[in-house]
Amino acid sequence: MFNKSGYLFLLIVAVLLSSCEKQQPKEPIVKLYVFECGIHEFKDISPFSPGVDEGVAKTLGNSCYLIQHQKGNMIWDAGLDDSIGTKGVDFWEGNLHLTVTNPLMKQLAEINVSPEQIDFLGISHFHFDHTGNANNFVNAKLILQKEEYDAAYGKEPEKYFFSPDSYSKLDKEKAIQLTGDHDVFGDGRVIIKRALGHTPGHQVLYVNLEQEGPIVISGDVVHYTKNWENMRVPSFNFDKEESLKSMKMVAAFVKEKKAMFWIQHDLEQNAGIKHSPAYYQ
């Protein structure tokens, strides 16, 4: 049996252990990494705002994201193909020059994350500048709207400016096809929201962080701040009416949640967002 001094010793040990536990930093439920995933240099940006800025040059960025949740890892968008490199390639009859100065696979390796560790691949839409590195994530379950699935894996994906070779290695049979919003981890922290129009099954991402609070990540519901402020729809969008409807829905959702709104292609805005290896939590 313990005497009084024995009980006192155990009590002191228990208090010290409890104090140590309290002092240890709690692992966040969600970490959000931002990656550079290519540069788009346009000689004429007016196709993004018909009738406005004709002949005006503009450079857009391209961002990808890693969401690390206690229940798994998700990549949001796969950017331009790393193989494009710094020399780059021309598109759109010479109006667009694309380059990749910081490969996505290199950025993931720098934070000790391998493609095999990605559980989910959320693609905002299947334009080639968002699926470029998708084939690296063959272990991941693809999450997309049913309309986007039908267009991407239908008879004429090129009709929608999709590049089937960029996602040919993904297992379409285990893809999660959505017909609305989707809570990825079941706790309200990471939600894919249906926002049709730019493509048949476009979607945006909502991430609710413990310290930073809520963030809405745009996909291509809009490409840069000026168009967002003026609610302008690019001439090449799949459905103008649905695009406007989705823009208004996203704007209302951002206001309701008092969220930050990150525009994935907005080069100037992204300059103020910290990139990997730093992260948000």
ChimeraX commands (.cxc) that place a marker at each C-alpha (Angstrom):
marker #1 position 0.00,0.00,0.00 radius 0.5
marker #1 position 1.10,3.58,-0.70 radius 0.5
marker #1 position 1.70,5.98,2.16 radius 0.5
marker #1 position 0.84,9.64,1.99 radius 0.5
marker #1 position 4.15,10.55,0.36 radius 0.5
marker #1 position 3.52,7.92,-2.34 radius 0.5
marker #1 position 0.13,9.36,-3.19 radius 0.5
marker #1 position 1.61,12.86,-3.26 radius 0.5
marker #1 position 4.31,11.70,-5.70 radius 0.5
marker #1 position 1.72,10.15,-8.05 radius 0.5
marker #1 position -0.38,13.31,-7.88 radius 0.5
marker #1 position 2.61,15.47,-8.82 radius 0.5
marker #1 position 3.48,13.15,-11.73 radius 0.5
marker #1 position -0.13,13.27,-12.98 radius 0.5
marker #1 position -0.19,17.07,-12.84 radius 0.5
marker #1 position 3.12,17.30,-14.71 radius 0.5
marker #1 position 1.94,14.90,-17.43 radius 0.5
marker #1 position -1.29,16.83,-17.82 radius 0.5
marker #1 position 0.67,20.07,-18.12 radius 0.5
marker #1 position 2.91,18.59,-20.81 radius 0.5
marker #1 position -0.11,17.42,-22.81 radius 0.5
marker #1 position -1.63,20.89,-22.67 radius 0.5
marker #1 position 1.59,22.52,-23.82 radius 0.5
marker #1 position 1.99,20.28,-26.87 radius 0.5
marker #1 position 0.65,21.99,-30.03 radius 0.5
marker #1 position -2.51,20.38,-31.35 radius 0.5
marker #1 position -2.25,19.03,-34.89 radius 0.5
marker #1 position -4.66,20.98,-37.13 radius 0.5
marker #1 position -7.53,19.08,-38.72 radius 0.5
marker #1 position -6.74,20.58,-42.11 radius 0.5
marker #1 position -3.60,22.00,-43.75 radius 0.5
marker #1 position -3.83,23.82,-47.07 radius 0.5
marker #1 position -0.81,24.11,-49.38 radius 0.5
marker #1 position -0.77,26.35,-52.46 radius 0.5
marker #1 position 1.40,25.49,-55.48 radius 0.5
marker #1 position 2.41,27.39,-58.61 radius 0.5
marker #1 position 1.20,25.35,-61.57 radius 0.5
marker #1 position 2.09,27.37,-64.64 radius 0.5
marker #1 position 1.99,30.79,-66.30 radius 0.5
marker #1 position -0.39,31.94,-69.09 radius 0.5
marker #1 position 0.77,34.91,-71.16 radius 0.5
marker #1 position -1.97,36.35,-73.39 radius 0.5
marker #1 position -1.33,38.87,-76.17 radius 0.5
marker #1 position -5.05,39.72,-76.17 radius 0.5
marker #1 position -7.13,39.07,-73.05 radius 0.5
marker #1 position -10.46,40.19,-74.55 radius 0.5
marker #1 position -11.86,36.64,-75.09 radius 0.5
marker #1 position -12.23,36.60,-71.30 radius 0.5
marker #1 position -14.25,39.83,-71.36 radius 0.5
marker #1 position -15.96,40.18,-74.76 radius 0.5
marker #1 position -15.97,43.78,-75.97 radius 0.5
marker #1 position -13.58,44.90,-73.23 radius 0.5
marker #1 position -9.75,45.16,-73.23 radius 0.5
marker #1 position -9.40,44.29,-76.90 radius 0.5
marker #1 position -5.73,43.97,-77.83 radius 0.5
marker #1 position -4.65,44.26,-74.18 radius 0.5
marker #1 position -1.98,41.80,-73.03 radius 0.5
marker #1 position -2.31,40.10,-69.65 radius 0.5
marker #1 position -0.49,37.38,-67.74 radius 0.5
marker #1 position -2.43,34.89,-65.65 radius 0.5
marker #1 position -1.11,32.45,-63.09 radius 0.5
marker #1 position -2.28,28.91,-62.43 radius 0.5
marker #1 position -2.62,27.46,-58.94 radius 0.5
marker #1 position -3.01,23.94,-57.57 radius 0.5
marker #1 position -3.63,22.92,-53.97 radius 0.5
marker #1 position -3.02,20.13,-51.50 radius 0.5
marker #1 position -5.52,19.65,-48.70 radius 0.5
marker #1 position -4.16,17.48,-45.89 radius 0.5
marker #1 position -7.03,16.32,-43.66 radius 0.5
marker #1 position -6.72,13.94,-40.73 radius 0.5
marker #1 position -8.76,11.49,-42.82 radius 0.5
marker #1 position -6.74,11.77,-46.05 radius 0.5
marker #1 position -5.07,13.91,-48.71 radius 0.5
marker #1 position -6.69,15.64,-51.66 radius 0.5
marker #1 position -5.16,17.46,-54.62 radius 0.5
marker #1 position -7.35,20.22,-56.05 radius 0.5
marker #1 position -6.52,20.71,-59.73 radius 0.5
marker #1 position -3.39,19.40,-61.43 radius 0.5
marker #1 position -2.26,22.46,-63.37 radius 0.5
marker #1 position -0.28,22.57,-66.58 radius 0.5
marker #1 position 1.77,19.50,-67.48 radius 0.5
marker #1 position 5.19,19.76,-65.82 radius 0.5
marker #1 position 6.81,18.67,-69.09 radius 0.5
marker #1 position 5.93,22.03,-70.71 radius 0.5
marker #1 position 8.90,23.48,-68.84 radius 0.5
marker #1 position 10.43,26.93,-69.03 radius 0.5
marker #1 position 10.71,27.02,-72.83 radius 0.5
marker #1 position 6.97,26.70,-73.03 radius 0.5
marker #1 position 4.48,26.17,-75.83 radius 0.5
marker #1 position 2.14,28.39,-77.87 radius 0.5
marker #1 position -1.63,27.89,-78.10 radius 0.5
marker #1 position -4.71,29.63,-79.40 radius 0.5
marker #1 position -3.20,30.66,-82.74 radius 0.5
marker #1 position -0.25,32.26,-80.99 radius 0.5
marker #1 position -2.33,34.38,-78.60 radius 0.5
marker #1 position -1.27,32.28,-75.60 radius 0.5
marker #1 position 2.18,31.23,-74.41 radius 0.5
marker #1 position 2.35,28.67,-71.58 radius 0.5
marker #1 position 5.30,27.94,-69.31 radius 0.5
marker #1 position 5.97,25.89,-66.17 radius 0.5
marker #1 position 8.80,27.28,-64.07 radius 0.5
marker #1 position 8.16,25.27,-60.89 radius 0.5
marker #1 position 7.00,21.66,-61.55 radius 0.5
marker #1 position 4.21,20.40,-59.32 radius 0.5
marker #1 position 5.94,17.06,-58.69 radius 0.5
marker #1 position 9.03,18.92,-57.46 radius 0.5
marker #1 position 6.94,21.05,-55.11 radius 0.5
marker #1 position 5.25,17.96,-53.65 radius 0.5
marker #1 position 8.63,16.25,-53.14 radius 0.5
marker #1 position 9.89,19.31,-51.26 radius 0.5
marker #1 position 7.24,18.74,-48.59 radius 0.5
marker #1 position 7.80,14.96,-48.60 radius 0.5
marker #1 position 4.49,14.08,-50.24 radius 0.5
marker #1 position 4.46,11.44,-52.96 radius 0.5
marker #1 position 1.72,11.12,-55.60 radius 0.5
marker #1 position 0.89,7.69,-54.14 radius 0.5
marker #1 position -0.16,9.37,-50.88 radius 0.5
marker #1 position -2.98,11.29,-52.54 radius 0.5
marker #1 position -6.38,9.76,-51.72 radius 0.5
marker #1 position -8.63,12.10,-53.70 radius 0.5
marker #1 position -8.20,14.16,-56.86 radius 0.5
marker #1 position -10.69,17.00,-57.15 radius 0.5
marker #1 position -10.66,18.67,-60.57 radius 0.5
marker #1 position -12.56,21.95,-60.90 radius 0.5
marker #1 position -13.01,21.19,-64.62 radius 0.5
marker #1 position -11.21,19.26,-67.33 radius 0.5
marker #1 position -9.54,21.97,-69.41 radius 0.5
marker #1 position -5.96,20.88,-70.06 radius 0.5
marker #1 position -4.46,23.53,-67.77 radius 0.5
marker #1 position -6.21,21.88,-64.82 radius 0.5
marker #1 position -5.55,18.21,-65.71 radius 0.5
marker #1 position -1.92,18.49,-66.85 radius 0.5
marker #1 position -0.40,16.37,-64.08 radius 0.5
marker #1 position -3.49,14.28,-63.29 radius 0.5
marker #1 position -1.94,11.02,-64.51 radius 0.5
marker #1 position 0.53,11.12,-61.62 radius 0.5
marker #1 position -2.26,10.47,-59.12 radius 0.5
marker #1 position -3.38,7.02,-60.21 radius 0.5
marker #1 position -4.12,5.87,-56.64 radius 0.5
marker #1 position -6.52,8.74,-56.01 radius 0.5
marker #1 position -10.29,8.65,-56.40 radius 0.5
marker #1 position -11.36,11.25,-58.93 radius 0.5
marker #1 position -14.18,13.52,-57.72 radius 0.5
marker #1 position -16.18,15.39,-60.38 radius 0.5
marker #1 position -19.69,16.34,-61.40 radius 0.5
marker #1 position -21.55,13.81,-63.53 radius 0.5
marker #1 position -21.84,16.28,-66.43 radius 0.5
marker #1 position -18.07,16.72,-66.45 radius 0.5
marker #1 position -17.56,12.94,-66.32 radius 0.5
marker #1 position -19.88,12.46,-69.29 radius 0.5
marker #1 position -18.05,15.14,-71.29 radius 0.5
marker #1 position -14.53,14.00,-70.31 radius 0.5
marker #1 position -15.17,10.32,-71.01 radius 0.5
marker #1 position -17.67,10.73,-73.82 radius 0.5
marker #1 position -17.13,10.49,-77.56 radius 0.5
marker #1 position -15.98,14.09,-78.13 radius 0.5
marker #1 position -13.97,15.41,-75.14 radius 0.5
marker #1 position -11.97,17.71,-77.44 radius 0.5
marker #1 position -15.23,19.53,-78.23 radius 0.5
marker #1 position -15.04,20.93,-74.69 radius 0.5
marker #1 position -11.30,21.77,-74.96 radius 0.5
marker #1 position -10.40,18.69,-72.90 radius 0.5
marker #1 position -7.20,16.70,-73.44 radius 0.5
marker #1 position -7.93,12.98,-72.80 radius 0.5
marker #1 position -4.25,12.04,-72.79 radius 0.5
marker #1 position -3.74,14.17,-69.68 radius 0.5
marker #1 position -6.09,12.00,-67.59 radius 0.5
marker #1 position -5.93,8.68,-69.47 radius 0.5
marker #1 position -4.26,6.79,-66.60 radius 0.5
marker #1 position -6.95,7.59,-64.03 radius 0.5
marker #1 position -9.35,4.81,-63.12 radius 0.5
marker #1 position -12.67,6.23,-64.26 radius 0.5
marker #1 position -14.51,3.23,-62.81 radius 0.5
marker #1 position -13.78,4.32,-59.24 radius 0.5
marker #1 position -14.51,8.00,-59.89 radius 0.5
marker #1 position -17.02,9.68,-57.56 radius 0.5
marker #1 position -19.65,11.25,-59.81 radius 0.5
marker #1 position -21.57,14.11,-58.20 radius 0.5
marker #1 position -24.91,15.71,-58.94 radius 0.5
marker #1 position -24.51,18.46,-56.36 radius 0.5
marker #1 position -22.30,19.53,-53.46 radius 0.5
marker #1 position -20.07,16.99,-51.72 radius 0.5
marker #1 position -18.56,16.97,-48.21 radius 0.5
marker #1 position -15.27,15.19,-48.93 radius 0.5
marker #1 position -14.38,14.13,-45.36 radius 0.5
marker #1 position -17.83,14.31,-43.79 radius 0.5
marker #1 position -17.12,17.08,-41.29 radius 0.5
marker #1 position -17.87,20.28,-43.22 radius 0.5
marker #1 position -14.19,21.20,-43.54 radius 0.5
marker #1 position -13.72,20.46,-47.26 radius 0.5
marker #1 position -16.74,20.79,-49.54 radius 0.5
marker #1 position -16.87,20.62,-53.32 radius 0.5
marker #1 position -19.63,22.89,-54.64 radius 0.5
marker #1 position -21.40,22.50,-57.94 radius 0.5
marker #1 position -20.92,25.62,-60.11 radius 0.5
marker #1 position -21.77,24.78,-63.73 radius 0.5
marker #1 position -21.24,26.93,-66.80 radius 0.5
marker #1 position -17.57,27.35,-67.60 radius 0.5
marker #1 position -17.68,23.69,-68.61 radius 0.5
marker #1 position -20.61,21.25,-68.41 radius 0.5
marker #1 position -19.72,20.14,-64.86 radius 0.5
marker #1 position -17.56,22.87,-63.35 radius 0.5
marker #1 position -17.13,22.96,-59.55 radius 0.5
marker #1 position -15.47,25.11,-56.88 radius 0.5
marker #1 position -13.93,24.25,-53.50 radius 0.5
marker #1 position -14.74,25.39,-49.95 radius 0.5
marker #1 position -12.15,24.84,-47.21 radius 0.5
marker #1 position -12.84,25.81,-43.59 radius 0.5
marker #1 position -9.58,26.18,-41.65 radius 0.5
marker #1 position -9.24,26.41,-37.88 radius 0.5
marker #1 position -6.96,29.45,-37.86 radius 0.5
marker #1 position -7.52,31.16,-41.21 radius 0.5
marker #1 position -11.23,30.51,-41.38 radius 0.5
marker #1 position -13.25,29.78,-44.54 radius 0.5
marker #1 position -11.76,30.02,-48.05 radius 0.5
marker #1 position -13.53,29.52,-51.38 radius 0.5
marker #1 position -11.23,28.44,-54.23 radius 0.5
marker #1 position -12.58,29.52,-57.60 radius 0.5
marker #1 position -11.70,26.96,-60.23 radius 0.5
marker #1 position -12.52,28.93,-63.38 radius 0.5
marker #1 position -15.85,30.34,-62.26 radius 0.5
marker #1 position -13.81,33.52,-62.85 radius 0.5
marker #1 position -10.21,34.10,-63.96 radius 0.5
marker #1 position -9.18,37.45,-62.45 radius 0.5
marker #1 position -10.50,40.14,-60.13 radius 0.5
marker #1 position -11.61,42.69,-62.74 radius 0.5
marker #1 position -13.92,40.15,-64.35 radius 0.5
marker #1 position -15.22,39.09,-60.94 radius 0.5
marker #1 position -16.10,42.65,-59.97 radius 0.5
marker #1 position -17.93,43.14,-63.28 radius 0.5
marker #1 position -19.45,39.64,-63.53 radius 0.5
marker #1 position -18.06,39.10,-67.02 radius 0.5
marker #1 position -18.36,35.74,-68.75 radius 0.5
marker #1 position -15.63,34.59,-71.19 radius 0.5
marker #1 position -16.73,34.08,-74.80 radius 0.5
marker #1 position -15.56,30.45,-74.74 radius 0.5
marker #1 position -17.59,29.33,-71.71 radius 0.5
marker #1 position -19.85,26.33,-72.28 radius 0.5
marker #1 position -23.03,28.05,-71.04 radius 0.5
marker #1 position -23.21,31.81,-70.41 radius 0.5
marker #1 position -26.47,31.73,-68.41 radius 0.5
marker #1 position -25.25,28.93,-66.15 radius 0.5
marker #1 position -21.93,30.74,-65.77 radius 0.5
marker #1 position -23.63,33.92,-64.52 radius 0.5
marker #1 position -25.87,31.88,-62.24 radius 0.5
marker #1 position -22.85,30.13,-60.75 radius 0.5
marker #1 position -20.93,33.39,-60.30 radius 0.5
marker #1 position -23.84,34.90,-58.39 radius 0.5
marker #1 position -24.23,31.73,-56.31 radius 0.5
marker #1 position -20.54,31.71,-55.40 radius 0.5
marker #1 position -20.60,35.43,-54.55 radius 0.5
marker #1 position -23.57,34.88,-52.24 radius 0.5
marker #1 position -21.89,31.86,-50.64 radius 0.5
marker #1 position -18.66,33.79,-50.05 radius 0.5
marker #1 position -20.67,36.57,-48.39 radius 0.5
marker #1 position -22.71,34.13,-46.29 radius 0.5
marker #1 position -19.61,32.34,-45.00 radius 0.5
marker #1 position -17.58,35.56,-44.69 radius 0.5
marker #1 position -14.93,33.66,-46.63 radius 0.5
marker #1 position -11.80,34.69,-48.47 radius 0.5
marker #1 position -12.19,34.20,-52.22 radius 0.5
marker #1 position -9.09,32.90,-53.98 radius 0.5
marker #1 position -9.07,33.23,-57.77 radius 0.5
marker #1 position -6.82,30.49,-59.08 radius 0.5
marker #1 position -5.63,32.30,-62.23 radius 0.5
marker #1 position -5.30,35.78,-60.71 radius 0.5
marker #1 position -1.54,36.39,-60.80 radius 0.5
marker #1 position -1.66,39.59,-58.76 radius 0.5
marker #1 position -3.86,38.12,-56.02 radius 0.5
marker #1 position -1.75,34.99,-55.79 radius 0.5
marker #1 position 1.37,37.08,-55.24 radius 0.5
marker #1 position -0.09,37.89,-51.81 radius 0.5
marker #1 position -0.89,34.26,-50.95 radius 0.5
marker #1 position 1.85,32.21,-49.32 radius 0.5
marker #1 position 2.94,29.18,-51.30 radius 0.5
marker #1 position 4.39,25.80,-50.42 radius 0.5
marker #1 position 6.40,24.82,-48.40 radius 0.5
marker #1 position 4.46,27.26,-46.20 radius 0.5
marker #1 position 0.84,26.31,-45.54 radius 0.5
marker #1 position -2.42,27.57,-44.06 radius 0.5
marker #1 position -4.20,25.90,-41.17 radius 0.5
marker link #1:1,2 radius 0.2
marker link #1:2,3 radius 0.2
marker link #1:3,4 radius 0.2
marker link #1:4,5 radius 0.2
marker link #1:5,6 radius 0.2
marker link #1:6,7 radius 0.2
marker link #1:7,8 radius 0.2
marker link #1:8,9 radius 0.2
marker link #1:9,10 radius 0.2
marker link #1:10,11 radius 0.2
marker link #1:11,12 radius 0.2
marker link #1:12,13 radius 0.2
marker link #1:13,14 radius 0.2
marker link #1:14,15 radius 0.2
marker link #1:15,16 radius 0.2
marker link #1:16,17 radius 0.2
marker link #1:17,18 radius 0.2
marker link #1:18,19 radius 0.2
marker link #1:19,20 radius 0.2
marker link #1:20,21 radius 0.2
marker link #1:21,22 radius 0.2
marker link #1:22,23 radius 0.2
marker link #1:23,24 radius 0.2
marker link #1:24,25 radius 0.2
marker link #1:25,26 radius 0.2
marker link #1:26,27 radius 0.2
marker link #1:27,28 radius 0.2
marker link #1:28,29 radius 0.2
marker link #1:29,30 radius 0.2
marker link #1:30,31 radius 0.2
marker link #1:31,32 radius 0.2
marker link #1:32,33 radius 0.2
marker link #1:33,34 radius 0.2
marker link #1:34,35 radius 0.2
marker link #1:35,36 radius 0.2
marker link #1:36,37 radius 0.2
marker link #1:37,38 radius 0.2
marker link #1:38,39 radius 0.2
marker link #1:39,40 radius 0.2
marker link #1:40,41 radius 0.2
marker link #1:41,42 radius 0.2
marker link #1:42,43 radius 0.2
marker link #1:43,44 radius 0.2
marker link #1:44,45 radius 0.2
marker link #1:45,46 radius 0.2
marker link #1:46,47 radius 0.2
marker link #1:47,48 radius 0.2
marker link #1:48,49 radius 0.2
marker link #1:49,50 radius 0.2
marker link #1:50,51 radius 0.2
marker link #1:51,52 radius 0.2
marker link #1:52,53 radius 0.2
marker link #1:53,54 radius 0.2
marker link #1:54,55 radius 0.2
marker link #1:55,56 radius 0.2
marker link #1:56,57 radius 0.2
marker link #1:57,58 radius 0.2
marker link #1:58,59 radius 0.2
marker link #1:59,60 radius 0.2
marker link #1:60,61 radius 0.2
marker link #1:61,62 radius 0.2
marker link #1:62,63 radius 0.2
marker link #1:63,64 radius 0.2
marker link #1:64,65 radius 0.2
marker link #1:65,66 radius 0.2
marker link #1:66,67 radius 0.2
marker link #1:67,68 radius 0.2
marker link #1:68,69 radius 0.2
marker link #1:69,70 radius 0.2
marker link #1:70,71 radius 0.2
marker link #1:71,72 radius 0.2
marker link #1:72,73 radius 0.2
marker link #1:73,74 radius 0.2
marker link #1:74,75 radius 0.2
marker link #1:75,76 radius 0.2
marker link #1:76,77 radius 0.2
marker link #1:77,78 radius 0.2
marker link #1:78,79 radius 0.2
marker link #1:79,80 radius 0.2
marker link #1:80,81 radius 0.2
marker link #1:81,82 radius 0.2
marker link #1:82,83 radius 0.2
marker link #1:83,84 radius 0.2
marker link #1:84,85 radius 0.2
marker link #1:85,86 radius 0.2
marker link #1:86,87 radius 0.2
marker link #1:87,88 radius 0.2
marker link #1:88,89 radius 0.2
marker link #1:89,90 radius 0.2
marker link #1:90,91 radius 0.2
marker link #1:91,92 radius 0.2
marker link #1:92,93 radius 0.2
marker link #1:93,94 radius 0.2
marker link #1:94,95 radius 0.2
marker link #1:95,96 radius 0.2
marker link #1:96,97 radius 0.2
marker link #1:97,98 radius 0.2
marker link #1:98,99 radius 0.2
marker link #1:99,100 radius 0.2
marker link #1:100,101 radius 0.2
marker link #1:101,102 radius 0.2
marker link #1:102,103 radius 0.2
marker link #1:103,104 radius 0.2
marker link #1:104,105 radius 0.2
marker link #1:105,106 radius 0.2
marker link #1:106,107 radius 0.2
marker link #1:107,108 radius 0.2
marker link #1:108,109 radius 0.2
marker link #1:109,110 radius 0.2
marker link #1:110,111 radius 0.2
marker link #1:111,112 radius 0.2
marker link #1:112,113 radius 0.2
marker link #1:113,114 radius 0.2
marker link #1:114,115 radius 0.2
marker link #1:115,116 radius 0.2
marker link #1:116,117 radius 0.2
marker link #1:117,118 radius 0.2
marker link #1:118,119 radius 0.2
marker link #1:119,120 radius 0.2
marker link #1:120,121 radius 0.2
marker link #1:121,122 radius 0.2
marker link #1:122,123 radius 0.2
marker link #1:123,124 radius 0.2
marker link #1:124,125 radius 0.2
marker link #1:125,126 radius 0.2
marker link #1:126,127 radius 0.2
marker link #1:127,128 radius 0.2
marker link #1:128,129 radius 0.2
marker link #1:129,130 radius 0.2
marker link #1:130,131 radius 0.2
marker link #1:131,132 radius 0.2
marker link #1:132,133 radius 0.2
marker link #1:133,134 radius 0.2
marker link #1:134,135 radius 0.2
marker link #1:135,136 radius 0.2
marker link #1:136,137 radius 0.2
marker link #1:137,138 radius 0.2
marker link #1:138,139 radius 0.2
marker link #1:139,140 radius 0.2
marker link #1:140,141 radius 0.2
marker link #1:141,142 radius 0.2
marker link #1:142,143 radius 0.2
marker link #1:143,144 radius 0.2
marker link #1:144,145 radius 0.2
marker link #1:145,146 radius 0.2
marker link #1:146,147 radius 0.2
marker link #1:147,148 radius 0.2
marker link #1:148,149 radius 0.2
marker link #1:149,150 radius 0.2
marker link #1:150,151 radius 0.2
marker link #1:151,152 radius 0.2
marker link #1:152,153 radius 0.2
marker link #1:153,154 radius 0.2
marker link #1:154,155 radius 0.2
marker link #1:155,156 radius 0.2
marker link #1:156,157 radius 0.2
marker link #1:157,158 radius 0.2
marker link #1:158,159 radius 0.2
marker link #1:159,160 radius 0.2
marker link #1:160,161 radius 0.2
marker link #1:161,162 radius 0.2
marker link #1:162,163 radius 0.2
marker link #1:163,164 radius 0.2
marker link #1:164,165 radius 0.2
marker link #1:165,166 radius 0.2
marker link #1:166,167 radius 0.2
marker link #1:167,168 radius 0.2
marker link #1:168,169 radius 0.2
marker link #1:169,170 radius 0.2
marker link #1:170,171 radius 0.2
marker link #1:171,172 radius 0.2
marker link #1:172,173 radius 0.2
marker link #1:173,174 radius 0.2
marker link #1:174,175 radius 0.2
marker link #1:175,176 radius 0.2
marker link #1:176,177 radius 0.2
marker link #1:177,178 radius 0.2
marker link #1:178,179 radius 0.2
marker link #1:179,180 radius 0.2
marker link #1:180,181 radius 0.2
marker link #1:181,182 radius 0.2
marker link #1:182,183 radius 0.2
marker link #1:183,184 radius 0.2
marker link #1:184,185 radius 0.2
marker link #1:185,186 radius 0.2
marker link #1:186,187 radius 0.2
marker link #1:187,188 radius 0.2
marker link #1:188,189 radius 0.2
marker link #1:189,190 radius 0.2
marker link #1:190,191 radius 0.2
marker link #1:191,192 radius 0.2
marker link #1:192,193 radius 0.2
marker link #1:193,194 radius 0.2
marker link #1:194,195 radius 0.2
marker link #1:195,196 radius 0.2
marker link #1:196,197 radius 0.2
marker link #1:197,198 radius 0.2
marker link #1:198,199 radius 0.2
marker link #1:199,200 radius 0.2
marker link #1:200,201 radius 0.2
marker link #1:201,202 radius 0.2
marker link #1:202,203 radius 0.2
marker link #1:203,204 radius 0.2
marker link #1:204,205 radius 0.2
marker link #1:205,206 radius 0.2
marker link #1:206,207 radius 0.2
marker link #1:207,208 radius 0.2
marker link #1:208,209 radius 0.2
marker link #1:209,210 radius 0.2
marker link #1:210,211 radius 0.2
marker link #1:211,212 radius 0.2
marker link #1:212,213 radius 0.2
marker link #1:213,214 radius 0.2
marker link #1:214,215 radius 0.2
marker link #1:215,216 radius 0.2
marker link #1:216,217 radius 0.2
marker link #1:217,218 radius 0.2
marker link #1:218,219 radius 0.2
marker link #1:219,220 radius 0.2
marker link #1:220,221 radius 0.2
marker link #1:221,222 radius 0.2
marker link #1:222,223 radius 0.2
marker link #1:223,224 radius 0.2
marker link #1:224,225 radius 0.2
marker link #1:225,226 radius 0.2
marker link #1:226,227 radius 0.2
marker link #1:227,228 radius 0.2
marker link #1:228,229 radius 0.2
marker link #1:229,230 radius 0.2
marker link #1:230,231 radius 0.2
marker link #1:231,232 radius 0.2
marker link #1:232,233 radius 0.2
marker link #1:233,234 radius 0.2
marker link #1:234,235 radius 0.2
marker link #1:235,236 radius 0.2
marker link #1:236,237 radius 0.2
marker link #1:237,238 radius 0.2
marker link #1:238,239 radius 0.2
marker link #1:239,240 radius 0.2
marker link #1:240,241 radius 0.2
marker link #1:241,242 radius 0.2
marker link #1:242,243 radius 0.2
marker link #1:243,244 radius 0.2
marker link #1:244,245 radius 0.2
marker link #1:245,246 radius 0.2
marker link #1:246,247 radius 0.2
marker link #1:247,248 radius 0.2
marker link #1:248,249 radius 0.2
marker link #1:249,250 radius 0.2
marker link #1:250,251 radius 0.2
marker link #1:251,252 radius 0.2
marker link #1:252,253 radius 0.2
marker link #1:253,254 radius 0.2
marker link #1:254,255 radius 0.2
marker link #1:255,256 radius 0.2
marker link #1:256,257 radius 0.2
marker link #1:257,258 radius 0.2
marker link #1:258,259 radius 0.2
marker link #1:259,260 radius 0.2
marker link #1:260,261 radius 0.2
marker link #1:261,262 radius 0.2
marker link #1:262,263 radius 0.2
marker link #1:263,264 radius 0.2
marker link #1:264,265 radius 0.2
marker link #1:265,266 radius 0.2
marker link #1:266,267 radius 0.2
marker link #1:267,268 radius 0.2
marker link #1:268,269 radius 0.2
marker link #1:269,270 radius 0.2
marker link #1:270,271 radius 0.2
marker link #1:271,272 radius 0.2
marker link #1:272,273 radius 0.2
marker link #1:273,274 radius 0.2
marker link #1:274,275 radius 0.2
marker link #1:275,276 radius 0.2
marker link #1:276,277 radius 0.2
marker link #1:277,278 radius 0.2
marker link #1:278,279 radius 0.2
marker link #1:279,280 radius 0.2
marker link #1:280,281 radius 0.2
view
